[in-house]
Amino acid sequence: MAQAKIHQAKMTEAANGKFSRSMSMADRSGRLLESLDQLEIRVEALREAATSMEQERECLLDMIQSIKNSEEMRSICDGEREELSLTANRLLGRTLTVEISVEIIRNSTQEDALHKATSLIDELAAKLLDDMEGARKRLMALHAACVTEAPPVPIDTKFQTIVITCALEDQKKIKRRLETLIRKVGNAEKNIKIMDHQKVDDLNSANGK
């Protein structure tokens, strides 16, 4: 009888010890999961900050190039233009020293969709100077395929299908690239109009008008 009680006590003690160890492991697992959840928030914040910096770099490069190619730059004297060009080139060089890379995780379907979308935009960008007005309308149709709100221009539905298949971060990059190209076409058209107007003024001046 005494041996039975001792055996029962040992069994109870062992069971209690196992239960305590299980709870301890669960507590540790919970703490580790909580730590990983907090780290995930910081990781995503890091990616967002890097993406924001990447966009700022692209914006700065675009703005510096726009100033270099602006009509205002061409309208000043050679000495001042040379000095300003040197400053612009220096800023370009310093901006290019900043390298930011945020890798986007894609599956094979998304890779294929990105390649198709990029090829279409590259092909269109190569023909900008041949037909600027037609290219602008085509760019607007592609951009309309990337926005959620109802656009004021026709949508390229085929391109929309391709873009929707891309990774979300790639969709944002495609939209930004199209916006940059549309802005460049607009600036180029404005400069052409200014130059044509100056030619007319010069012609009128030469004819005494």
KOLGU-656299 format. One line per field, with one value per atom (N, C-alpha, C, CB): z, y, x; residue in one letter; atom name; residue number from 1. Coordinates in pm, whole numbers. Glycine has a CB too. Example, Ala and Ser with C-alpha at 12.3 -4.5 7.8 and 13.67 -1.06 7.14 Angstrom:
! KOLGU-656299
z = c(780/780/780/905/708/714/787/572)
y = c(-569/-450/-330/-447/-225/-106/3/-60)
x = c(1319/1230/1320/1131/1285/1367/1290/1408)
aa = c(a/a/a/a/s/s/s/s)
at = c(N/CA/C/CB/N/CA/C/CB)
i = c(1/1/1/1/2/2/2/2)
! end
This chain:
! KOLGU-656299
z = c(0/0/0/122/84/92/-39/205/-102/-230/-338/-274/-333/-431/-417/-414/-291/-268/-318/-119/-291/-337/-490/-283/-555/-702/-758/-752/-692/-737/-721/-657/-611/-587/-693/-446/-730/-833/-968/-844/-998/-1124/-1129/-1143/-1015/-1009/-1023/-876/-957/-964/-1107/-868/-1172/-1310/-1403/-1360/-1380/-1464/-1445/-1433/-1320/-1291/-1351/-1138/-1345/-1403/-1553/-1368/-1620/-1765/-1802/-1818/-1726/-1752/-1738/-1658/-1635/-1611/-1725/-1478/-1772/-1883/-2009/-1908/-2033/-2152/-2146/-2164/-2034/-2020/-2041/-1882/-1992/-2008/-2155/-1927/-2228/-2371/-2446/-2427/-2405/-2469/-2445/-2418/-2322/-2291/-2377/-2142/-2387/-2468/-2614/-2456/-2663/-2802/-2826/-2839/-2727/-2740/-2742/-2626/-2656/-2652/-2783/-2533/-2835/-2961/-3076/-2993/-3076/-3181/-3173/-3171/-3051/-3032/-3081/-2883/-3053/-3099/-3251/-3041/-3314/-3460/-3521/-3506/-3457/-3506/-3503/-3421/-3396/-3385/-3489/-3243/-3511/-3611/-3752/-3601/-3776/-3908/-3938/-3916/-3836/-3853/-3890/-3723/-3824/-3852/-3989/-3745/-4029/-4162/-4271/-4180/-4256/-4355/-4357/-4327/-4239/-4231/-4301/-4085/-4287/-4354/-4506/-4310/-4556/-4700/-4753/-4732/-4676/-4718/-4722/-4624/-4621/-4618/-4735/-4485/-4764/-4875/-5008/-4876/-5022/-5145/-5161/-5143/-5051/-5054/-5096/-4916/-5045/-5083/-5230/-4993/-5277/-5417/-5507/-5443/-5468/-5543/-5541/-5487/-5426/-5414/-5505/-5268/-5513/-5602/-5747/-5585/-5788/-5925/-5953/-5949/-5855/-5871/-5887/-5751/-5804/-5812/-5947/-5699/-5994/-6124/-6235/-6152/-6227/-6329/-6327/-6307/-6208/-6196/-6246/-6051/-6213/-6258/-6410/-6193/-6467/-6613/-6680/-6655/-6618/-6674/-6678/-6593/-6574/-6571/-6678/-6432/-6691/-6791/-6933/-6783/-6959/-7093/-7111/-7126/-7012/-7018/-7117/-6880/-7158/-7248/-7178/-7298/-7048/-6972/-6979/-6825/-6975/-6982/-7119/-6954/-7223/-7357/-7386/-7461/-7309/-7339/-7272/-7298/-7185/-7118/-7195/-6973/-7157/-7229/-7207/-7186/-7297/-7294/-7161/-7408/-7109/-6985/-6868/-6952/-6854/-6744/-6764/-6732/-6890/-6918/-6885/-7065/-6915/-6886/-6735/-6946/-6660/-6515/-6453/-6454/-6500/-6448/-6488/-6499/-6608/-6652/-6567/-6798/-6531/-6443/-6307/-6425/-6255/-6126/-6136/-6079/-6246/-6265/-6278/-6390/-6351/-6367/-6234/-6471/-6154/-6023/-5936/-5952/-5940/-5863/-5914/-5868/-6046/-6103/-6052/-6256/-6055/-6010/-5864/-6031/-5781/-5638/-5613/-5560/-5688/-5673/-5714/-5755/-5820/-5870/-5776/-6006/-5684/-5587/-5482/-5518/-5474/-5378/-5446/-5328/-5395/-5452/-5353/-5487/-5398/-5314/-5391/-5273/-5328/-5397/-5304/-5445/-5349/-5275/-5365/-5233/-5333/-5416/-5399/-5382/-5511/-5510/-5534/-5619/-5446/-5458/-5556/-5319/-5662/-5766/-5796/-5895/-5837/-5891/-6042/-5854/-6108/-6252/-6333/-6301/-6291/-6364/-6354/-6309/-6235/-6215/-6291/-6066/-6295/-6372/-6520/-6356/-6573/-6714/-6742/-6753/-6651/-6669/-6664/-6560/-6572/-6563/-6691/-6443/-6744/-6868/-6983/-6905/-6993/-7100/-7084/-7101/-6962/-6937/-6966/-6793/-6921/-6942/-7091/-6866/-7163/-7307/-7382/-7364/-7345/-7411/-7387/-7359/-7263/-7230/-7298/-7077/-7297/-7364/-7512/-7346/-7575/-7718/-7746/-7769/-7660/-7676/-7651/-7582/-7547/-7514/-7628/-7385/-7699/-7810/-7929/-7855/-7932/-8047/-8010/-8101/-7895/-7850/-7948/-7715/-7998/-8085/-8223/-8099/-8264/-8397/-8405/-8435/-8301/-8298/-8155/-8353/-8115/-7976/-7932/-7955/-8015/-7979/-7967/-8083/-8065/-8059/-7939/-8187/-7910/-7795/-7665/-7793/-7656/-7534/-7510/-7544/-7616/-7602/-7561/-7734/-7620/-7586/-7441/-7681/-7397/-7257/-7162/-7234/-7198/-7114/-7102/-7170/-7212/-7210/-7122/-7353/-7128/-7043/-6896/-7085/-6870/-6733/-6677/-6726/-6762/-6719/-6672/-6832/-6727/-6688/-6550/-6791/-6495/-6367/-6250/-6377/-6276/-6169/-6129/-6212/-6005/-5956/-5985/-5806/-5982/-6010/-6160/-5957/-6195/-6337/-6409/-6351/-6508/-6578/-6684/-6644/-6720/-6820/-6963/-6799/-6979/-7113/-7127/-7137/-7251/-7272/-7206/-7421/-7159/-7092/-7191/-6971/-7185/-7262/-7180/-7291/-7212/-7131/-7138/-7177/-7251/-7263/-7168/-7408/-7164/-7073/-6928/-7103/-6903/-6767/-6716/-6764/-6803/-6765/-6729/-6879/-6805/-6778/-6645/-6891/-6621/-6499/-6375/-6506/-6382/-6268/-6227/-6300/-6325/-6297/-6230/-6427/-6241/-6181/-6029/-6236/-5962/-5818/-5784/-5763/-5666/-5628/-5634/-5488/-5587/-5589/-5732/-5510/-5821/-5962/-6026/-6038/-5986/-6039/-6008/-5980/-5887/-5847/-5928/-5696/-5951/-6028/-6173/-6022/-6230/-6368/-6379/-6415/-6283/-6283/-6274/-6166/-6185/-6169/-6298/-6050/-6362/-6485/-6594/-6534/-6606/-6705/-6675/-6710/-6548/-6508/-6545/-6357/-6526/-6562/-6712/-6515/-6791/-6937/-6986/-7005/-6927/-6965/-6934/-6892/-6819/-6781/-6877/-6637/-6917/-7009/-7147/-7023/-7193/-7321/-7314/-7361/-7203/-7186/-7187/-7057/-7119/-7117/-7256/-7017/-7328/-7463/-7557/-7517/-7548/-7633/-7601/-7615/-7475/-7435/-7489/-7281/-7481/-7533/-7684/-7495/-7752/-7898/-7936/-7957/-7862/-7889/-7865/-7801/-7757/-7727/-7838/-7591/-7883/-7989/-8120/-8011/-8152/-8274/-8264/-8297/-8145/-8124/-8140/-7985/-8089/-8102/-8247/-8020/-8323/-8465/-8540/-8528/-8505/-8569/-8534/-8526/-8407/-8364/-8435/-8211/-8447/-8515/-8663/-8501/-8723/-8864/-8884/-8917/-8793/-8801/-8781/-8698/-8689/-8664/-8785/-8542/-8849/-8968/-9084/-9011/-9087/-9194/-9156/-9228/-9036/-8994/-8942/-9105/-8900/-8846/-8695/-8888)
y = c(-121/0/125/1/122/236/255/217/142/152/210/13/174/227/378/160/425/569/643/598/582/645/651/567/542/538/643/398/653/753/895/738/918/1051/1086/1059/986/1010/1039/888/965/988/1129/883/1170/1304/1412/1323/1389/1485/1495/1445/1380/1380/1452/1237/1425/1490/1640/1435/1683/1827/1891/1852/1819/1872/1886/1783/1788/1794/1910/1661/1926/2036/2172/2028/2185/2311/2340/2305/2236/2257/2298/2130/2238/2272/2417/2180/2463/2602/2695/2626/2657/2739/2751/2681/2640/2642/2728/2500/2719/2800/2948/2761/2982/3121/3173/3136/3089/3131/3148/3028/3053/3062/3188/2938/3222/3343/3469/3350/3472/3590/3604/3580/3490/3495/3540/3357/3492/3533/3682/3453/3732/3875/3957/3905/3909/3979/3982/3912/3868/3861/3951/3717/3959/4049/4195/4033/4233/4369/4394/4394/4293/4306/4315/4188/4245/4251/4393/4152/4459/4598/4686/4650/4665/4745/4714/4720/4587/4548/4617/4395/4616/4681/4831/4650/4889/5033/5063/5081/4973/4990/4987/4880/4891/4881/5005/4755/5053/5173/5295/5200/5307/5420/5412/5422/5293/5276/5305/5133/5261/5287/5437/5212/5504/5649/5721/5701/5675/5734/5706/5678/5588/5554/5647/5407/5674/5767/5908/5766/5950/6083/6096/6112/5990/5990/6006/5859/5931/5941/6081/5837/6138/6272/6376/6306/6366/6461/6453/6435/6332/6314/6375/6165/6352/6405/6557/6349/6616/6762/6826/6802/6766/6821/6815/6745/6701/6687/6787/6544/6809/6904/7046/6903/7083/7215/7224/7244/7118/7118/7135/6988/7075/7077/7183/6942/7270/7368/7481/7426/7546/7660/7776/7705/7790/7896/7879/7895/7754/7730/7770/7582/7748/7781/7931/7706/8002/8143/8236/8182/8181/8266/8266/8219/8354/8366/8243/8493/8226/8105/8088/8108/8197/8188/8140/8322/8200/8162/8019/8261/7985/7850/7745/7837/7774/7679/7659/7728/7770/7761/7682/7900/7709/7638/7491/7704/7462/7323/7245/7316/7310/7245/7213/7335/7307/7285/7170/7413/7170/7064/6928/7092/6922/6796/6748/6812/6843/6806/6746/6930/6807/6755/6617/6853/6602/6471/6364/6476/6398/6303/6265/6362/6363/6336/6254/6468/6281/6204/6059/6267/6039/5903/5821/5910/5888/5813/5745/5906/5786/5724/5604/5827/5487/5365/5303/5265/5286/5229/5115/5338/5002/4886/4815/4790/4805/4730/4615/4823/4495/4380/4342/4259/4315/4277/4126/4356/4058/3914/3886/3848/3810/3781/3632/3862/3585/3449/3456/3382/3341/3338/3414/3193/3408/3479/3630/3440/3676/3819/3866/3850/3783/3814/3833/3702/3743/3750/3875/3625/3906/4024/4152/4029/4158/4276/4293/4264/4183/4190/4245/4050/4198/4246/4395/4164/4436/4577/4667/4597/4625/4704/4714/4642/4604/4604/4700/4462/4700/4790/4937/4763/4969/5107/5146/5126/5055/5083/5111/4964/5030/5047/5183/4934/5221/5350/5466/5359/5453/5559/5583/5524/5476/5488/5564/5351/5576/5641/5778/5551/5829/5956/6070/5993/6078/6190/6178/6200/6057/6038/6092/5890/6071/6118/6155/6009/6276/6316/6320/6451/6370/6379/6240/6462/6154/6018/5942/5943/5964/5897/5944/5924/6072/6126/6060/6280/6046/5983/5836/5995/5771/5629/5616/5567/5705/5703/5727/5808/5817/5847/5724/5966/5649/5529/5421/5475/5410/5313/5353/5301/5483/5532/5511/5681/5529/5511/5367/5546/5275/5134/5107/5045/5204/5184/5253/5233/5327/5403/5336/5549/5358/5296/5382/5271/5515/5602/5605/5745/5645/5649/5757/5677/5720/5818/5894/5748/6014/6094/6055/6241/5955/5911/5761/5942/5711/5567/5483/5536/5364/5273/5168/5205/5141/5029/4902/5049/4832/4716/4602/4667/4586/4479/4505/4467/4632/4669/4657/4813/4690/4680/4536/4731/4441/4300/4259/4211/4312/4281/4340/4333/4466/4536/4471/4683/4432/4369/4240/4341/4173/4048/4073/3970/4194/4227/4233/4361/4222/4241/4384/4213/4403/4534/4644/4526/4616/4717/4750/4669/4649/4674/4759/4541/4739/4821/4968/4774/4995/5134/5192/5141/5113/5161/5188/5059/5100/5119/5250/4998/5273/5396/5519/5395/5515/5630/5654/5608/5547/5565/5629/5431/5587/5646/5793/5570/5827/5967/6051/5977/5995/6066/6090/5987/5988/6002/6104/5866/6100/6197/6339/6167/6356/6488/6534/6485/6444/6479/6518/6363/6445/6478/6615/6371/6643/6774/6886/6779/6866/6967/6986/6929/6875/6883/6957/6742/6929/6998/7147/6938/7180/7322/7393/7336/7326/7385/7404/7299/7308/7319/7438/7190/7457/7571/7703/7563/7707/7828/7858/7814/7753/7771/7815/7641/7756/7796/7942/7705/7982/8119/8217/8135/8177/8261/8274/8205/8163/8168/8265/8028/8264/8356/8500/8325/8525/8660/8706/8663/8615/8650/8680/8536/8602/8623/8757/8509/8787/8914/9031/8920/9015/9120/9142/9087/9033/9044/9112/8905/9094/9154/9293/9066/9340/9474/9485/9567/9373/9377/9390/9251)
x = c(84/0/86/-94/190/282/355/382/394/465/375/517/247/152/138/15/134/123/247/101/365/490/494/613/451/448/353/406/236/137/191/5/264/321/425/384/506/608/543/702/436/365/305/255/248/189/296/114/410/521/573/634/588/636/540/658/411/310/312/171/324/328/453/325/566/689/679/805/618/600/509/543/402/309/377/188/462/534/629/610/699/793/719/874/602/523/479/401/434/393/511/330/628/746/784/862/776/805/704/806/579/476/500/337/542/572/688/606/792/908/869/1023/789/743/661/660/576/495/579/396/680/769/847/867/894/968/879/1028/756/661/632/531/616/592/711/565/833/953/959/1080/927/929/823/908/707/602/649/474/717/769/878/824/962/1068/1011/1165/901/838/791/720/737/693/811/625/924/1044/1101/1150/1095/1144/1062/1137/930/844/867/697/890/919/1050/924/1148/1277/1259/1376/1181/1157/1084/1076/987/913/1005/795/1093/1187/1284/1265/1334/1428/1358/1486/1235/1158/1135/1023/1105/1085/1213/1038/1326/1455/1486/1569/1450/1470/1390/1431/1266/1181/1238/1039/1290/1349/1471/1388/1551/1668/1624/1749/1522/1471/1418/1361/1348/1291/1401/1203/1506/1617/1687/1718/1713/1778/1694/1804/1563/1472/1470/1331/1467/1462/1592/1435/1706/1834/1844/1952/1802/1806/1712/1769/1596/1500/1558/1371/1629/1692/1801/1751/1881/1987/1931/2068/1815/1758/1650/1700/1634/1526/1555/1503/1449/1461/1532/1322/1510/1578/1730/1531/1776/1920/1976/1951/1898/1945/1938/1863/1857/1835/1936/1697/2024/2122/2253/2146/2344/2470/2557/2545/2656/2739/2813/2840/2867/2945/2861/3007/2744/2656/2602/2539/2573/2523/2629/2481/2753/2860/2875/2993/2868/2881/2765/2887/2644/2527/2529/2398/2578/2589/2687/2630/2797/2895/2833/3019/2756/2689/2588/2618/2512/2412/2480/2327/2591/2663/2721/2776/2766/2819/2708/2881/2590/2478/2434/2359/2437/2405/2501/2409/2629/2731/2713/2869/2684/2668/2541/2662/2437/2314/2336/2200/2412/2437/2525/2501/2595/2677/2590/2778/2463/2371/2305/2263/2333/2277/2178/2388/2055/1949/1885/1842/1873/1815/1718/1926/1594/1492/1447/1370/1489/1456/1309/1547/1245/1104/1095/1024/1025/1008/893/980/924/825/821/855/706/698/718/561/719/749/644/758/518/412/432/273/468/492/616/508/718/840/805/946/725/686/603/609/511/426/510/317/606/693/774/787/824/903/818/959/693/604/574/473/543/510/630/463/748/869/903/987/887/917/824/904/696/600/637/458/674/709/840/720/939/1067/1047/1165/963/935/871/845/778/711/807/590/891/986/1085/1062/1121/1216/1157/1262/1024/958/900/847/936/878/902/935/1025/1060/998/1211/961/903/760/904/684/545/510/446/544/529/383/593/297/155/95/78/126/74/130/107/258/321/258/472/228/166/30/151/-51/-183/-169/-262/-70/-46/-1/60/86/132/15/241/-73/-189/-280/-268/-293/-376/-314/-397/-180/-111/-121/37/-105/-114/-255/-74/-356/-494/-519/-590/-440/-454/-395/-387/-322/-253/-321/-111/-427/-492/-624/-517/-663/-787/-909/-776/-892/-1005/-1033/-978/-1154/-1193/-1112/-1344/-1031/-947/-1027/-828/-980/-1052/-1017/-1022/-931/-889/-916/-737/-919/-941/-832/-947/-871/-779/-729/-847/-600/-544/-569/-389/-677/-719/-618/-855/-552/-452/-336/-401/-291/-182/-229/-134/-354/-409/-402/-555/-434/-427/-285/-480/-190/-49/-5/41/-41/1/-59/-40/-185/-251/-180/-398/-119/-48/87/-28/140/270/259/322/373/378/335/521/277/223/328/164/449/555/596/677/592/623/514/638/390/280/303/145/349/375/491/407/595/710/671/824/589/543/464/456/376/296/386/196/486/576/656/673/700/778/693/833/569/479/455/346/439/419/541/390/659/783/789/907/756/760/657/736/538/434/480/301/544/595/704/649/791/898/843/997/742/680/615/576/548/485/587/407/700/806/866/916/884/941/848/970/718/621/618/480/629/630/754/624/868/992/987/1112/926/913/826/855/717/629/701/503/781/856/957/929/1026/1125/1059/1203/943/870/825/747/781/737/855/672/972/1090/1132/1205/1120/1155/1065/1146/935/841/876/696/910/948/1075/969/1173/1298/1273/1400/1185/1151/1081/1062/988/917/1011/804/1109/1206/1295/1291/1330/1415/1342/1462/1208/1129/1079/1011/1121/1082/942/1096/885/749/750/672)
aa = c(m/m/m/m/a/a/a/a/q/q/q/q/a/a/a/a/k/k/k/k/i/i/i/i/h/h/h/h/q/q/q/q/a/a/a/a/k/k/k/k/m/m/m/m/t/t/t/t/e/e/e/e/a/a/a/a/a/a/a/a/n/n/n/n/g/g/g/g/k/k/k/k/f/f/f/f/s/s/s/s/r/r/r/r/s/s/s/s/m/m/m/m/s/s/s/s/m/m/m/m/a/a/a/a/d/d/d/d/r/r/r/r/s/s/s/s/g/g/g/g/r/r/r/r/l/l/l/l/l/l/l/l/e/e/e/e/s/s/s/s/l/l/l/l/d/d/d/d/q/q/q/q/l/l/l/l/e/e/e/e/i/i/i/i/r/r/r/r/v/v/v/v/e/e/e/e/a/a/a/a/l/l/l/l/r/r/r/r/e/e/e/e/a/a/a/a/a/a/a/a/t/t/t/t/s/s/s/s/m/m/m/m/e/e/e/e/q/q/q/q/e/e/e/e/r/r/r/r/e/e/e/e/c/c/c/c/l/l/l/l/l/l/l/l/d/d/d/d/m/m/m/m/i/i/i/i/q/q/q/q/s/s/s/s/i/i/i/i/k/k/k/k/n/n/n/n/s/s/s/s/e/e/e/e/e/e/e/e/m/m/m/m/r/r/r/r/s/s/s/s/i/i/i/i/c/c/c/c/d/d/d/d/g/g/g/g/e/e/e/e/r/r/r/r/e/e/e/e/e/e/e/e/l/l/l/l/s/s/s/s/l/l/l/l/t/t/t/t/a/a/a/a/n/n/n/n/r/r/r/r/l/l/l/l/l/l/l/l/g/g/g/g/r/r/r/r/t/t/t/t/l/l/l/l/t/t/t/t/v/v/v/v/e/e/e/e/i/i/i/i/s/s/s/s/v/v/v/v/e/e/e/e/i/i/i/i/i/i/i/i/r/r/r/r/n/n/n/n/s/s/s/s/t/t/t/t/q/q/q/q/e/e/e/e/d/d/d/d/a/a/a/a/l/l/l/l/h/h/h/h/k/k/k/k/a/a/a/a/t/t/t/t/s/s/s/s/l/l/l/l/i/i/i/i/d/d/d/d/e/e/e/e/l/l/l/l/a/a/a/a/a/a/a/a/k/k/k/k/l/l/l/l/l/l/l/l/d/d/d/d/d/d/d/d/m/m/m/m/e/e/e/e/g/g/g/g/a/a/a/a/r/r/r/r/k/k/k/k/r/r/r/r/l/l/l/l/m/m/m/m/a/a/a/a/l/l/l/l/h/h/h/h/a/a/a/a/a/a/a/a/c/c/c/c/v/v/v/v/t/t/t/t/e/e/e/e/a/a/a/a/p/p/p/p/p/p/p/p/v/v/v/v/p/p/p/p/i/i/i/i/d/d/d/d/t/t/t/t/k/k/k/k/f/f/f/f/q/q/q/q/t/t/t/t/i/i/i/i/v/v/v/v/i/i/i/i/t/t/t/t/c/c/c/c/a/a/a/a/l/l/l/l/e/e/e/e/d/d/d/d/q/q/q/q/k/k/k/k/k/k/k/k/i/i/i/i/k/k/k/k/r/r/r/r/r/r/r/r/l/l/l/l/e/e/e/e/t/t/t/t/l/l/l/l/i/i/i/i/r/r/r/r/k/k/k/k/v/v/v/v/g/g/g/g/n/n/n/n/a/a/a/a/e/e/e/e/k/k/k/k/n/n/n/n/i/i/i/i/k/k/k/k/i/i/i/i/m/m/m/m/d/d/d/d/h/h/h/h/q/q/q/q/k/k/k/k/v/v/v/v/d/d/d/d/d/d/d/d/l/l/l/l/n/n/n/n/s/s/s/s/a/a/a/a/n/n/n/n/g/g/g/g/k/k/k/k)
at = c(N/CA/C/CB/N/CA/C/CB/N/CA/C/CB/N/CA/C/CB/N/CA/C/CB/N/CA/C/CB/N/CA/C/CB/N/CA/C/CB/N/CA/C/CB/N/CA/C/CB/N/CA/C/CB/N/CA/C/CB/N/CA/C/CB/N/CA/C/CB/N/CA/C/CB/N/CA/C/CB/N/CA/C/CB/N/CA/C/CB/N/CA/C/CB/N/CA/C/CB/N/CA/C/CB/N/CA/C/CB/N/CA/C/CB/N/CA/C/CB/N/CA/C/CB/N/CA/C/CB/N/CA/C/CB/N/CA/C/CB/N/CA/C/CB/N/CA/C/CB/N/CA/C/CB/N/CA/C/CB/N/CA/C/CB/N/CA/C/CB/N/CA/C/CB/N/CA/C/CB/N/CA/C/CB/N/CA/C/CB/N/CA/C/CB/N/CA/C/CB/N/CA/C/CB/N/CA/C/CB/N/CA/C/CB/N/CA/C/CB/N/CA/C/CB/N/CA/C/CB/N/CA/C/CB/N/CA/C/CB/N/CA/C/CB/N/CA/C/CB/N/CA/C/CB/N/CA/C/CB/N/CA/C/CB/N/CA/C/CB/N/CA/C/CB/N/CA/C/CB/N/CA/C/CB/N/CA/C/CB/N/CA/C/CB/N/CA/C/CB/N/CA/C/CB/N/CA/C/CB/N/CA/C/CB/N/CA/C/CB/N/CA/C/CB/N/CA/C/CB/N/CA/C/CB/N/CA/C/CB/N/CA/C/CB/N/CA/C/CB/N/CA/C/CB/N/CA/C/CB/N/CA/C/CB/N/CA/C/CB/N/CA/C/CB/N/CA/C/CB/N/CA/C/CB/N/CA/C/CB/N/CA/C/CB/N/CA/C/CB/N/CA/C/CB/N/CA/C/CB/N/CA/C/CB/N/CA/C/CB/N/CA/C/CB/N/CA/C/CB/N/CA/C/CB/N/CA/C/CB/N/CA/C/CB/N/CA/C/CB/N/CA/C/CB/N/CA/C/CB/N/CA/C/CB/N/CA/C/CB/N/CA/C/CB/N/CA/C/CB/N/CA/C/CB/N/CA/C/CB/N/CA/C/CB/N/CA/C/CB/N/CA/C/CB/N/CA/C/CB/N/CA/C/CB/N/CA/C/CB/N/CA/C/CB/N/CA/C/CB/N/CA/C/CB/N/CA/C/CB/N/CA/C/CB/N/CA/C/CB/N/CA/C/CB/N/CA/C/CB/N/CA/C/CB/N/CA/C/CB/N/CA/C/CB/N/CA/C/CB/N/CA/C/CB/N/CA/C/CB/N/CA/C/CB/N/CA/C/CB/N/CA/C/CB/N/CA/C/CB/N/CA/C/CB/N/CA/C/CB/N/CA/C/CB/N/CA/C/CB/N/CA/C/CB/N/CA/C/CB/N/CA/C/CB/N/CA/C/CB/N/CA/C/CB/N/CA/C/CB/N/CA/C/CB/N/CA/C/CB/N/CA/C/CB/N/CA/C/CB/N/CA/C/CB/N/CA/C/CB/N/CA/C/CB/N/CA/C/CB/N/CA/C/CB/N/CA/C/CB/N/CA/C/CB/N/CA/C/CB/N/CA/C/CB/N/CA/C/CB/N/CA/C/CB/N/CA/C/CB/N/CA/C/CB/N/CA/C/CB/N/CA/C/CB/N/CA/C/CB/N/CA/C/CB/N/CA/C/CB/N/CA/C/CB/N/CA/C/CB/N/CA/C/CB/N/CA/C/CB/N/CA/C/CB/N/CA/C/CB/N/CA/C/CB/N/CA/C/CB/N/CA/C/CB/N/CA/C/CB/N/CA/C/CB/N/CA/C/CB/N/CA/C/CB/N/CA/C/CB/N/CA/C/CB/N/CA/C/CB/N/CA/C/CB/N/CA/C/CB/N/CA/C/CB/N/CA/C/CB/N/CA/C/CB/N/CA/C/CB/N/CA/C/CB/N/CA/C/CB/N/CA/C/CB/N/CA/C/CB/N/CA/C/CB/N/CA/C/CB/N/CA/C/CB/N/CA/C/CB/N/CA/C/CB/N/CA/C/CB/N/CA/C/CB/N/CA/C/CB/N/CA/C/CB/N/CA/C/CB/N/CA/C/CB/N/CA/C/CB/N/CA/C/CB/N/CA/C/CB/N/CA/C/CB/N/CA/C/CB/N/CA/C/CB/N/CA/C/CB/N/CA/C/CB/N/CA/C/CB/N/CA/C/CB/N/CA/C/CB/N/CA/C/CB/N/CA/C/CB/N/CA/C/CB/N/CA/C/CB/N/CA/C/CB/N/CA/C/CB/N/CA/C/CB)
i = c(1/1/1/1/2/2/2/2/3/3/3/3/4/4/4/4/5/5/5/5/6/6/6/6/7/7/7/7/8/8/8/8/9/9/9/9/10/10/10/10/11/11/11/11/12/12/12/12/13/13/13/13/14/14/14/14/15/15/15/15/16/16/16/16/17/17/17/17/18/18/18/18/19/19/19/19/20/20/20/20/21/21/21/21/22/22/22/22/23/23/23/23/24/24/24/24/25/25/25/25/26/26/26/26/27/27/27/27/28/28/28/28/29/29/29/29/30/30/30/30/31/31/31/31/32/32/32/32/33/33/33/33/34/34/34/34/35/35/35/35/36/36/36/36/37/37/37/37/38/38/38/38/39/39/39/39/40/40/40/40/41/41/41/41/42/42/42/42/43/43/43/43/44/44/44/44/45/45/45/45/46/46/46/46/47/47/47/47/48/48/48/48/49/49/49/49/50/50/50/50/51/51/51/51/52/52/52/52/53/53/53/53/54/54/54/54/55/55/55/55/56/56/56/56/57/57/57/57/58/58/58/58/59/59/59/59/60/60/60/60/61/61/61/61/62/62/62/62/63/63/63/63/64/64/64/64/65/65/65/65/66/66/66/66/67/67/67/67/68/68/68/68/69/69/69/69/70/70/70/70/71/71/71/71/72/72/72/72/73/73/73/73/74/74/74/74/75/75/75/75/76/76/76/76/77/77/77/77/78/78/78/78/79/79/79/79/80/80/80/80/81/81/81/81/82/82/82/82/83/83/83/83/84/84/84/84/85/85/85/85/86/86/86/86/87/87/87/87/88/88/88/88/89/89/89/89/90/90/90/90/91/91/91/91/92/92/92/92/93/93/93/93/94/94/94/94/95/95/95/95/96/96/96/96/97/97/97/97/98/98/98/98/99/99/99/99/100/100/100/100/101/101/101/101/102/102/102/102/103/103/103/103/104/104/104/104/105/105/105/105/106/106/106/106/107/107/107/107/108/108/108/108/109/109/109/109/110/110/110/110/111/111/111/111/112/112/112/112/113/113/113/113/114/114/114/114/115/115/115/115/116/116/116/116/117/117/117/117/118/118/118/118/119/119/119/119/120/120/120/120/121/121/121/121/122/122/122/122/123/123/123/123/124/124/124/124/125/125/125/125/126/126/126/126/127/127/127/127/128/128/128/128/129/129/129/129/130/130/130/130/131/131/131/131/132/132/132/132/133/133/133/133/134/134/134/134/135/135/135/135/136/136/136/136/137/137/137/137/138/138/138/138/139/139/139/139/140/140/140/140/141/141/141/141/142/142/142/142/143/143/143/143/144/144/144/144/145/145/145/145/146/146/146/146/147/147/147/147/148/148/148/148/149/149/149/149/150/150/150/150/151/151/151/151/152/152/152/152/153/153/153/153/154/154/154/154/155/155/155/155/156/156/156/156/157/157/157/157/158/158/158/158/159/159/159/159/160/160/160/160/161/161/161/161/162/162/162/162/163/163/163/163/164/164/164/164/165/165/165/165/166/166/166/166/167/167/167/167/168/168/168/168/169/169/169/169/170/170/170/170/171/171/171/171/172/172/172/172/173/173/173/173/174/174/174/174/175/175/175/175/176/176/176/176/177/177/177/177/178/178/178/178/179/179/179/179/180/180/180/180/181/181/181/181/182/182/182/182/183/183/183/183/184/184/184/184/185/185/185/185/186/186/186/186/187/187/187/187/188/188/188/188/189/189/189/189/190/190/190/190/191/191/191/191/192/192/192/192/193/193/193/193/194/194/194/194/195/195/195/195/196/196/196/196/197/197/197/197/198/198/198/198/199/199/199/199/200/200/200/200/201/201/201/201/202/202/202/202/203/203/203/203/204/204/204/204/205/205/205/205/206/206/206/206/207/207/207/207/208/208/208/208/209/209/209/209)
! end
